Amino acid sequence: MKTSTKISHKENVSNLNVLIARIGTFGESYNPSNLLLKVSSLKTISTNGQNANAAVDAAEVIKKNAQSARSLSFDGLDPLVDRSINALKISGASAQTID
């Protein structure tokens, strides 16, 4: 089964939000000694994760647009290259020149 890292990261952020919601039901009884496990810190981590996922999505759109533009710029090139090489072969050029 093929997995996608991008989807996994989004699931991790989503699961963190579920965890934060469940922790919120504990009220004042949830008081960890580690500051990184406090609800405010977890919310900050969740926000950072959402921002990172949004940045990846935006970068992916830019990458796909660039790939499409590059693909379009080379679309008509294959027949031209074939005709040029064939004309070069017919002209009696050496094999080294053709290569």
C-alpha positions in Angstrom: 0.0 0.0 0.0 1.4 3.4 -1.0 1.5 6.0 1.8 1.9 9.7 1.5 4.0 11.6 4.0 2.0 14.8 3.3 -1.2 13.0 4.4 0.5 11.5 7.4 1.5 15.0 8.6 -2.0 16.3 8.2 -3.3 13.3 10.1 -0.8 14.0 12.9 -2.0 17.6 13.2 -5.6 16.4 13.1 -4.9 13.8 15.8 -3.2 16.5 17.9 -6.3 18.6 17.7 -8.4 15.6 18.9 -6.0 15.1 21.8 -6.2 18.8 22.8 -10.0 18.6 22.7 -10.0 15.5 24.9 -7.5 17.1 27.3 -9.9 20.1 27.5 -12.5 17.9 29.0 -10.3 17.2 32.1 -10.5 20.9 33.1 -8.3 22.0 36.0 -7.3 18.4 36.8 -5.0 18.3 33.8 -1.9 20.0 35.1 1.3 18.5 33.7 4.7 19.4 35.1 6.3 19.6 31.7 5.4 23.0 30.1 5.5 21.5 26.6 2.5 19.3 27.6 0.3 22.2 28.7 -2.7 22.9 26.6 -1.4 26.3 25.5 1.8 24.8 24.3 0.0 22.0 22.5 -2.2 24.6 20.7 0.9 26.4 19.6 2.4 23.2 18.2 -0.9 22.5 16.4 -1.0 26.0 14.9 2.6 25.6 13.8 1.8 22.2 12.2 -1.2 23.7 10.4 0.9 26.6 9.1 3.6 24.2 7.9 1.0 22.0 6.1 -0.4 25.1 4.4 3.1 26.1 3.3 3.7 22.7 1.8 0.3 22.8 0.0 1.2 26.3 -1.5 4.7 25.1 -2.5 3.2 22.1 -4.2 0.9 24.2 -6.3 3.8 26.4 -7.4 5.8 23.2 -8.2 3.0 21.7 -10.3 2.5 25.0 -12.2 6.2 25.1 -13.0 6.2 21.5 -14.1 3.2 22.1 -16.4 4.8 25.2 -17.9 8.0 23.3 -18.5 6.1 20.4 -20.1 4.2 22.8 -22.4 7.4 24.4 -23.5 8.9 21.1 -24.6 5.7 19.7 -26.2 6.5 20.7 -29.8 10.2 19.9 -29.5 10.2 16.1 -30.1 9.1 16.2 -33.8 11.5 19.1 -34.4 14.5 17.1 -32.9 13.5 14.0 -34.9 13.4 16.0 -38.1 16.7 17.7 -37.4 18.5 14.5 -36.6 17.1 12.8 -39.7 18.2 15.7 -41.8 21.7 15.5 -40.3 21.9 11.8 -41.0 20.8 12.3 -44.6 23.4 15.1 -45.1 26.2 12.5 -44.5 27.4 13.8 -41.2 29.7 11.6 -39.2 28.3 9.4 -36.4 30.2 11.5 -33.9 28.4 14.6 -35.0 25.0 12.9 -35.0 25.6 11.6 -31.4 
